[in-house]
Amino acid sequence: MIEKIVNTSGHLIDSGLMRQIFDTIISDGGSFEVLEFSIGRTNDEFSNASLRITAEDTDSINAILLKLSTLGCRIEETESVLLRPAPADGVVPPDFYSSTNHATQVKVGTQWIDVSNIRMDGVIVVEDYTATVRKFRDIKKGEMVVCGLSGIKVIPEYVERDRSIFSFMSGDVSTERQVKLAVEQIASIIQSNNKRIAVVAGPVVIHTGAAKDLSKLIEHGYINVLLSGNALAVHDIEASLYDTSLGIDKKTGKPVEMGHRNHLRAINEVRRAGSIKNLVDEGTLKSGVMYSAVKAGIPFSLAGSLRDDGPLPDTITDMNRAQEDHSRLLQDIDIVIMLSSMLHSIAVGNMIPARVLTICVDINPAVVTKLKDRGSHQTIGVVTDVGLFLHLLAGKLTN
């Protein structure tokens, strides 16, 4: 039998971390002995635990330790982190450590170093007592990559004992009857804190008639970054220029003759002008989400896809460049509001650290579940029509 001692600290009981740690060990065929466990005596004081983990072979215990590391457990060892050189550009050693979206430190010599650029599914590169998360494609031959599990400390986000914020959302997903309360709490957080907010929006925002409400939030300075795909911008501009969305009249809800080509006409107008900003500057585009973003001077990034018509000149069709552009705009963001865009939301969820409050608004509760399953455990779900949510939020913040 192989055994290791692991230590962990935090609001272990409040966050359910101790239960997750025990379940992980048992479900993976290991066993444990609690050597020490002290419970924090105040709201601010952490609980601390030390456990002896036992498994039948090295592979089994390493599998357990890898999962426990994402829950904040660290091996009780004194040696520094294991570093190996990258064998080629874009290639890492086979025993590389895969980063999580939690705050992380690595031990180099006798010093614990904070890891920067935290995001999930990357690798950690150490150079001159600095540590940074990189994507595989950015690794250069010879760079020193963190491998194994020793000398790594993951610090999960904890459930605070002060439950005044989002206490109404004790479950994974908020139900329809809680929408008004959810909006009030979200508005309160936005108003009471100097937070930078990014919105990830799908074209449903336009189809549900919520463009006006999202524009209000932008115009009143509540949104700092807009992330989306080609479709949101196309249908927003279509709605502004031709009063249709997917060829449907915005006022009557009825199809417009030849309206199916209106989104193509919108694309053509932007391509003629050269960019969305140029279309605004020349006076052709006078309303809508993209108009408000340009006028407010907030940065936006549109990532292309295989489905795109056009695309617009502003849309980034190189996926590597689109990822980098999104990541750049997300660097200093404190809150991300995801509005009915499952794939785009999951992609953004992979780019942000767990400290970023993530609010996912979708009519389908499975979208929140998918985000959580992919590691974005900080996600709070509001299950409702995105048009209703934006209307209530804009009314609360801008009236």
Steps between C-alpha positions, in 0.01 A plus 500: 500500500615855418420791729536878495421776748298794366404829665219740419348815647208736437128513573503124454162420652307798363628437147435126515867440423552237772213294361642529149846400624368191680278401205789536254729276703241226553359506144851456360570193714710665769460536872575780743577577862437846641816586693398852603187710451447842656185701427522878460348671803402828331352611167846584368703213646573205273461134592810281459530129431776243458423159346693180432396368157559132420468317167616168366758627248677812375268555203191483722629743760622742232153500342348580840757770577442666162128534571562612858738773380210672323316500835785683673687203649879517489748221560694533825845513349780751521654470154445768238288459191620258230605682181575337166597668170249506214631259233373710208291807417139432602591171670536436875638209705249212539467543879408871472274656763167623356394832653163570662310828515586541870775718644822296501849518646811297418802446723830595337790432735371619837263762359129465418422696181158618382404372157372773266255486208288239679272294274405136469654249258839666463852423619720694741833638381761614755777745416712713736265455797190587299228251409239542227223286350539451126306315235676211327538689175697779672766274651853534360761226492715497813259694724468348847157345549350397834457122517366255758314611813770592751557864593159613371240675715150558361279746691131445417238770529310444821137549595516789745328467837337839435210382286341838430595492130313250284370321808178448306688282251601219733443247222683468170228670296252772584144419396261722305317627807826647635584715198387832648695430820802387298495822298476709818801323653706528181411868465599554863842343443557707185399824673686446826836395360740658257508186286596456136234305314516301178192380314502187283191527280338281240266612218199401715551837670395662171227250411328549839496878456751561781746704292356824635553388861856379440571831325374687807739310724789584266401867474478535880851361544411164655666289229876519440552225240271333244586151373300320236500342160420622151126429536421742783656793315340404167146470637541806721598708197221338293249601769633854511507555124192305386284443812518123457671215682557189289258658254222532761345843554594619850163670561251250355695176535407409143736405216593787268498438126860431394594556864716188500765700314508791743783357710703469179420861413624598847826311445540666162457847652769438761736357239439805282585732790801289599406446866218538751662816636516650152128424451428689824733788417343557159155521662347189344482293821310704760385251765550155643750314715796545265417869453499549878828310539670719239358822645592403857849401389485156662709227334322210332626178350309292245616141451413328173364150445428256220137619492571866430358691207729772369666526738520859620842665456525531881454125553821310577493178298836367619402306816841537664485877454140511619595312818790735565280806443233372739763412762657845472169674565421272795822569692363752753135392502325434832156386380395318183131494404426228245184553298356202307815390321596150613812429293633854530435494875688172544793639301515815715461290815823321405684833479417653838623424852257370761511835685287655221133498594322330211126548443347279232153598376328244279156350450667157507641394841726247326722788385594578861560130565733478200701799624539344844590159354785665310648653814328839528368420847461869587208525256163612633203417279190707438248297301280737307444669167798725435273777377313509831826494698655792309178701515483462879872565549502811279189628676661450839831665408405777259162633620 
